[in-house]
Each structure stands twice: as C-alpha cells, then as structure tokens.
Amino acid sequence: MQQIEGTIVTLNEKKGIMVIVVEQNLTFVRNACHSFSMLDSGRVVGDGDISQLSDELVRKHITI
C-alpha cells in the first residue's frame, strides 16, 4: 500500500497529474490526498481540504 501511496504523491507533486482515488482506507486517503469529495447515494455530502475530512463525517456516511 505504501508503494501505491508514494506513486500517487509523486505523480501529483512532481508531475502535476491529478489522480482520483476511490478508497475507504482513511489513513491511506489522508496521507495520499490533498482534497476530498465524499458521496452518499450519489450526492456530495462533504468536500474540501483533506484536513476537513473529520471522523464524524466518516462515521455518518461510510461506517457500516
């Protein structure tokens, strides 16, 4: 997983390539991404800087 994370960060920071990540592993997302958009039933329920991805928002929308 660390190799994938490193590749995503390198593509974005050094090559200027935007990468769309669809992932539920929040540690990975918080380390690899600068911003986020969260969908629930096809609607955007949260978006912004990755620092705004709160545990409360996660629990409300993606906890099983």
FILUM-796681 format. One record per atom (N, C-alpha, C): atom name; x, y, z. Coordinates in Angstrom, 2 decimals. Example, Ala and Ser with C-alpha at 12.3 -4.5 7.8 and 13.67 -1.06 7.14 Angstrom:
2
ATOM  atome        x        y        z
ATOM      N    13.19    -5.69     7.80
ATOM     CA    12.30    -4.50     7.80
ATOM      C    13.20    -3.30     7.80
ATOM      N    12.85    -2.25     7.08
ATOM     CA    13.67    -1.06     7.14
ATOM      C    12.90     0.03     7.87
! end
This chain:
64
ATOM  atome        x        y        z
ATOM      N     0.82    -1.19     0.00
ATOM     CA     0.00     0.00     0.00
ATOM      C     0.87     1.26     0.00
ATOM      N     2.01     1.21     0.69
ATOM     CA     2.90     2.38     0.74
ATOM      C     3.46     2.72    -0.63
ATOM      N     3.72     1.70    -1.45
ATOM     CA     4.24     1.95    -2.79
ATOM      C     3.20     2.67    -3.64
ATOM      N     1.95     2.25    -3.53
ATOM     CA     0.87     2.91    -4.26
ATOM      C     0.72     4.35    -3.80
ATOM      N     0.73     4.54    -2.49
ATOM     CA     0.63     5.89    -1.93
ATOM      C     1.76     6.78    -2.45
ATOM      N     2.98     6.27    -2.42
ATOM     CA     4.13     7.02    -2.90
ATOM      C     4.02     7.38    -4.37
ATOM      N     3.52     6.45    -5.16
ATOM     CA     3.35     6.70    -6.59
ATOM      C     2.32     7.79    -6.84
ATOM      N     1.21     7.75    -6.10
ATOM     CA     0.18     8.78    -6.25
ATOM      C     0.73    10.15    -5.88
ATOM      N     1.43    10.23    -4.76
ATOM     CA     2.02    11.50    -4.32
ATOM      C     3.02    12.01    -5.35
ATOM      N     3.87    11.15    -5.87
ATOM     CA     4.87    11.53    -6.87
ATOM      C     4.21    12.03    -8.15
ATOM      N     3.21    11.32    -8.63
ATOM     CA     2.51    11.75    -9.84
ATOM      C     1.91    13.14    -9.67
ATOM      N     1.35    13.40    -8.50
ATOM     CA     0.72    14.68    -8.25
ATOM      C     1.73    15.79    -8.03
ATOM      N     2.66    15.58    -7.12
ATOM     CA     3.57    16.66    -6.73
ATOM      C     4.67    16.92    -7.75
ATOM      N     5.21    15.88    -8.35
ATOM     CA     6.36    16.07    -9.26
ATOM      C     5.96    16.15   -10.72
ATOM      N     4.85    15.53   -11.09
ATOM     CA     4.43    15.52   -12.49
ATOM      C     3.21    16.40   -12.74
ATOM      N     2.56    16.86   -11.67
ATOM     CA     1.39    17.72   -11.82
ATOM      C     0.16    16.99   -12.33
ATOM      N     0.10    15.68   -12.13
ATOM     CA    -1.02    14.88   -12.60
ATOM      C    -2.03    14.70   -11.46
ATOM      N    -3.29    14.99   -11.74
ATOM     CA    -4.33    14.77   -10.76
ATOM      C    -4.72    13.29   -10.79
ATOM      N    -4.87    12.70    -9.62
ATOM     CA    -5.26    11.30    -9.50
ATOM      C    -6.54    11.23    -8.69
ATOM      N    -7.54    10.56    -9.22
ATOM     CA    -8.78    10.35    -8.49
ATOM      C    -8.67     9.03    -7.74
ATOM      N    -8.83     9.10    -6.43
ATOM     CA    -8.69     7.93    -5.57
ATOM      C   -10.07     7.59    -5.01
ATOM      N   -10.49     6.35    -5.19
ATOM     CA   -11.73     5.86    -4.60
ATOM      C   -11.31     4.83    -3.56
ATOM      N   -11.44     5.19    -2.30
ATOM     CA   -10.84     4.36    -1.24
ATOM      C   -11.57     4.58     0.08
ATOM      N   -11.66     3.52     0.89
ATOM     CA   -12.25     3.62     2.22
ATOM      C   -11.20     3.57     3.32
ATOM      N    -9.96     3.29     2.99
ATOM     CA    -8.87     3.26     3.97
ATOM      C    -8.48     4.71     4.26
ATOM      N    -8.95     5.23     5.38
ATOM     CA    -8.78     6.66     5.67
ATOM      C    -7.34     7.06     5.93
ATOM      N    -6.56     6.19     6.51
ATOM     CA    -5.14     6.51     6.72
ATOM      C    -4.47     6.73     5.37
ATOM      N    -4.73     5.84     4.44
ATOM     CA    -4.19     5.97     3.09
ATOM      C    -4.65     7.28     2.45
ATOM      N    -5.94     7.54     2.51
ATOM     CA    -6.51     8.75     1.90
ATOM      C    -5.89    10.01     2.50
ATOM      N    -5.80    10.05     3.82
ATOM     CA    -5.26    11.24     4.48
ATOM      C    -3.78    11.46     4.15
ATOM      N    -3.05    10.39     3.89
ATOM     CA    -1.63    10.52     3.55
ATOM      C    -1.40    10.84     2.08
ATOM      N    -2.26    10.35     1.21
ATOM     CA    -2.01    10.45    -0.23
ATOM      C    -2.73    11.60    -0.91
ATOM      N    -3.73    12.18    -0.26
ATOM     CA    -4.59    13.15    -0.94
ATOM      C    -4.50    14.55    -0.31
ATOM      N    -4.74    15.55    -1.15
ATOM     CA    -4.77    16.95    -0.68
ATOM      C    -6.20    17.40    -0.42
ATOM      N    -7.13    16.85    -1.18
ATOM     CA    -8.53    17.24    -1.04
ATOM      C    -9.41    16.00    -1.20
ATOM      N   -10.69    16.16    -0.87
ATOM     CA   -11.60    15.02    -0.94
ATOM      C   -13.00    15.48    -1.35
ATOM      N   -13.75    14.55    -1.88
ATOM     CA   -15.19    14.67    -2.08
ATOM      C   -15.78    13.36    -1.63
ATOM      N   -16.80    13.43    -0.79
ATOM     CA   -17.46    12.21    -0.30
ATOM      C   -18.88    12.18    -0.83
ATOM      N   -19.23    11.03    -1.42
ATOM     CA   -20.56    10.83    -1.96
ATOM      C   -21.33     9.86    -1.08
ATOM      N   -22.62    10.09    -0.95
ATOM     CA   -23.52     9.17    -0.27
ATOM      C   -24.77     9.09    -1.13
ATOM      N   -25.06     7.92    -1.65
ATOM     CA   -26.21     7.71    -2.54
ATOM      C   -26.19     8.67    -3.72
ATOM      N   -24.99     8.90    -4.26
ATOM     CA   -24.84     9.73    -5.44
ATOM      C   -24.82    11.23    -5.20
ATOM      N   -24.90    11.65    -3.95
ATOM     CA   -24.88    13.08    -3.62
ATOM      C   -23.62    13.43    -2.86
ATOM      N   -23.07    14.60    -3.14
ATOM     CA   -21.89    15.07    -2.42
ATOM      C   -22.33    15.47    -1.02
ATOM      N   -21.74    14.82    -0.02
ATOM     CA   -22.08    15.11     1.38
ATOM      C   -20.93    15.78     2.11
ATOM      N   -19.79    15.90     1.46
ATOM     CA   -18.65    16.58     2.05
ATOM      C   -17.55    16.72     1.02
ATOM      N   -16.86    17.84     1.07
ATOM     CA   -15.70    18.03     0.20
ATOM      C   -14.86    19.17     0.74
ATOM      N   -13.61    19.21     0.32
ATOM     CA   -12.72    20.27     0.75
ATOM      C   -11.30    19.78     0.93
ATOM      N   -10.54    20.53     1.68
ATOM     CA    -9.18    20.16     2.01
ATOM      C    -9.20    18.89     2.85
ATOM      N    -8.22    18.03     2.66
ATOM     CA    -8.19    16.75     3.37
ATOM      C    -8.23    16.94     4.89
ATOM      N    -7.77    18.07     5.39
ATOM     CA    -7.81    18.34     6.83
ATOM      C    -9.25    18.47     7.33
ATOM      N   -10.20    18.71     6.43
ATOM     CA   -11.60    18.84     6.80
ATOM      C   -12.33    17.49     6.81
ATOM      N   -11.65    16.42     6.46
ATOM     CA   -12.25    15.09     6.47
ATOM      C   -12.29    14.59     7.91
ATOM      N   -13.38    14.91     8.58
ATOM     CA   -13.49    14.60    10.01
ATOM      C   -13.96    13.17    10.25
ATOM      N   -13.60    12.64    11.40
ATOM     CA   -14.07    11.32    11.78
ATOM      C   -15.59    11.29    11.88
ATOM      N   -16.18    12.38    12.31
ATOM     CA   -17.65    12.47    12.42
ATOM      C   -18.30    12.31    11.05
ATOM      N   -17.78    13.00    10.05
ATOM     CA   -18.31    12.90     8.69
ATOM      C   -18.17    11.48     8.17
ATOM      N   -17.05    10.88     8.44
ATOM     CA   -16.81     9.50     8.00
ATOM      C   -17.80     8.55     8.67
ATOM      N   -17.95     8.65     9.98
ATOM     CA   -18.88     7.78    10.70
ATOM      C   -20.31     7.92    10.18
ATOM      N   -20.68     9.14     9.88
ATOM     CA   -22.04     9.40     9.44
ATOM      C   -22.34     8.79     8.07
ATOM      N   -21.33     8.75     7.18
ATOM     CA   -21.61     8.38     5.81
ATOM      C   -20.98     7.09     5.31
ATOM      N   -19.88     6.63     5.91
ATOM     CA   -19.29     5.42     5.33
ATOM      C   -19.08     4.29     6.33
ATOM      N   -19.47     4.47     7.57
ATOM     CA   -19.34     3.38     8.52
ATOM      C   -20.44     2.38     8.31
ATOM      N   -20.07     1.13     8.24
ATOM     CA   -21.04     0.05     8.01
ATOM      C   -21.66    -0.37     9.32
! end
